[in-house]
């Protein structure tokens, strides 16, 4: 009678591999959490920057005032709406964010005139940062809107 050799892993080998994977996951989890928060901050700053450029270009194109209004006071985490001032037509809406970030502006309403300049709310700035205590400056973003209507985004805190 010929015996066949069984192929596969032993229970001990499987437990050792699971243990190693568990240790690696425990080491990587905090770094992943910070990276996810940093990406939430970047995404918020990119979305706001794009919508500011959009609102300015619509004001110039339509030759009328266009307003960006925060959904909830100066907490832009709740979203914002871009409307044409003359007819009240909604041009674009940004919904609320679910990431663990603070996203505050220095005013609630910003208006671009037909030349693209900011007539209400300038000079404007929005501070975007993770809610986690001890967040480093490189994890934060500041979006500034100068009186000419051009947005600028920089890494770090608003000054």
C-alpha positions as CSV (number, residue, x, y, z in Angstrom):
1,X,0.0,0.0,0.0
2,X,1.4,3.4,-1.1
3,X,0.9,6.3,1.4
4,X,0.2,9.7,0.0
5,X,1.7,12.7,1.7
6,X,-0.8,15.3,2.6
7,X,-0.1,18.9,1.5
8,X,-1.1,22.0,3.4
9,X,-0.4,24.1,6.5
10,X,-0.4,23.0,10.1
11,X,-2.5,24.9,12.7
12,X,0.6,26.2,14.3
13,X,1.8,27.7,11.0
14,X,-1.5,29.4,10.4
15,X,-1.6,30.9,13.9
16,X,1.9,32.3,13.5
17,X,1.0,34.0,10.2
18,X,-2.3,35.4,11.8
19,X,-0.3,36.7,14.7
20,X,2.3,38.5,12.5
21,X,-0.5,40.0,10.4
22,X,-2.2,41.2,13.6
23,X,0.9,42.9,14.8
24,X,1.5,44.6,11.5
25,X,-2.1,45.9,11.4
26,X,-1.8,47.2,15.0
27,X,1.3,49.2,14.0
28,X,-0.2,50.5,10.8
29,X,-3.7,51.5,12.1
30,X,-2.6,54.9,13.8
31,X,-0.7,56.0,10.6
32,X,-3.7,55.1,8.4
33,X,-6.0,57.1,10.7
34,X,-3.8,60.2,10.4
35,X,-3.5,59.8,6.6
36,X,-7.3,59.5,6.2
37,X,-7.8,62.7,8.3
38,X,-5.1,64.5,6.2
39,X,-6.8,63.4,3.0
40,X,-10.2,64.7,4.3
41,X,-8.6,68.1,5.0
42,X,-7.1,68.2,1.5
43,X,-10.3,67.1,-0.2
44,X,-12.2,69.9,1.7
45,X,-9.7,72.5,0.6
46,X,-9.7,71.4,-3.0
47,X,-13.5,71.3,-3.1
48,X,-13.7,74.9,-1.7
49,X,-11.0,76.2,-4.0
50,X,-12.7,74.7,-7.0
51,X,-16.1,76.2,-6.0
52,X,-14.6,79.6,-5.4
53,X,-13.1,79.5,-8.9
54,X,-16.4,78.4,-10.3
55,X,-18.4,81.1,-8.5
56,X,-15.9,83.8,-9.7
57,X,-16.0,82.5,-13.3
58,X,-19.8,82.4,-13.3
59,X,-20.0,86.0,-12.0
60,X,-17.8,87.1,-14.9
61,X,-19.5,85.0,-17.5
62,X,-23.0,86.0,-16.4
63,X,-22.0,89.6,-15.7
64,X,-23.9,89.6,-12.4
65,X,-23.2,89.0,-8.8
66,X,-22.7,85.4,-7.6
67,X,-22.8,84.5,-3.9
68,X,-21.3,81.6,-2.0
69,X,-23.2,81.0,1.3
70,X,-22.4,78.6,4.1
71,X,-25.2,76.3,5.1
72,X,-24.6,76.9,8.8
73,X,-23.1,80.1,10.0
74,X,-19.3,79.9,9.6
75,X,-19.2,76.1,9.9
76,X,-18.5,75.1,6.3
77,X,-18.5,71.4,7.3
78,X,-22.2,71.7,6.8
79,X,-21.8,72.6,3.1
80,X,-22.4,75.7,1.0
81,X,-24.5,76.9,-1.9
82,X,-23.5,79.0,-4.9
83,X,-26.3,81.2,-6.2
84,X,-26.8,83.9,-8.8
85,X,-27.8,87.1,-7.0
86,X,-30.1,88.5,-9.6
87,X,-32.5,85.6,-10.1
88,X,-31.6,83.5,-7.0
89,X,-30.8,80.6,-9.3
90,X,-28.8,77.9,-7.5
91,X,-25.7,77.1,-9.6
92,X,-24.0,74.5,-7.4
93,X,-24.5,73.0,-3.9
94,X,-21.9,71.2,-1.7
95,X,-23.3,68.8,0.8
96,X,-22.1,68.4,4.4
97,X,-18.9,66.5,5.2
98,X,-18.6,63.4,7.3
99,X,-14.9,63.5,7.9
100,X,-13.5,64.3,11.3
101,X,-12.4,67.9,10.4
102,X,-13.1,71.4,11.5
103,X,-13.9,73.7,8.6
104,X,-14.6,77.3,9.5
105,X,-14.7,80.5,7.5
106,X,-14.5,84.1,8.8
107,X,-17.9,84.9,7.4
108,X,-21.0,83.2,6.1
109,X,-21.6,85.0,2.8
110,X,-19.1,85.8,0.1
111,X,-20.2,87.7,-3.1
112,X,-18.4,88.1,-6.4
113,X,-19.3,91.0,-8.6
114,X,-19.5,91.0,-12.4
115,X,-15.7,91.7,-12.6
116,X,-14.9,88.7,-10.4
117,X,-13.9,90.8,-7.4
118,X,-15.1,90.0,-3.9
119,X,-17.5,92.7,-2.7
120,X,-18.9,91.0,0.4
121,X,-16.7,88.9,2.8
122,X,-13.2,89.9,1.7
123,X,-10.6,89.4,2.7
124,X,-11.8,85.9,3.4
125,X,-10.1,82.8,4.8
126,X,-11.1,79.3,5.8
127,X,-9.2,77.2,8.3
128,X,-9.4,73.4,7.8
129,X,-7.9,71.0,10.3
130,X,-8.4,67.5,11.7
131,X,-10.4,67.4,14.9
132,X,-7.8,65.1,16.4
133,X,-5.9,66.8,19.3
134,X,-2.2,67.3,18.6
135,X,-2.6,67.5,14.8
136,X,0.6,68.8,13.2
137,X,0.6,72.0,11.1
138,X,1.4,70.0,7.9
139,X,-2.0,68.3,8.3
140,X,-3.9,71.6,8.3
141,X,-4.9,73.8,5.3
142,X,-5.8,77.5,4.9
143,X,-7.8,78.8,1.9
144,X,-7.6,82.5,1.4
145,X,-9.6,84.6,-1.0
146,X,-8.1,88.0,-1.8
147,X,-10.2,91.0,-2.8
148,X,-9.5,90.4,-6.5
149,X,-11.4,87.1,-6.1
150,X,-8.6,84.7,-6.5
151,X,-8.4,81.8,-4.0
152,X,-5.1,80.5,-2.7
153,X,-4.6,77.3,-0.7
154,X,-1.6,76.8,1.5
155,X,-0.5,74.1,3.9
156,X,-0.5,75.0,7.6
157,X,-2.6,77.3,9.8
158,X,-4.1,80.6,8.7
159,X,-2.2,83.6,9.8
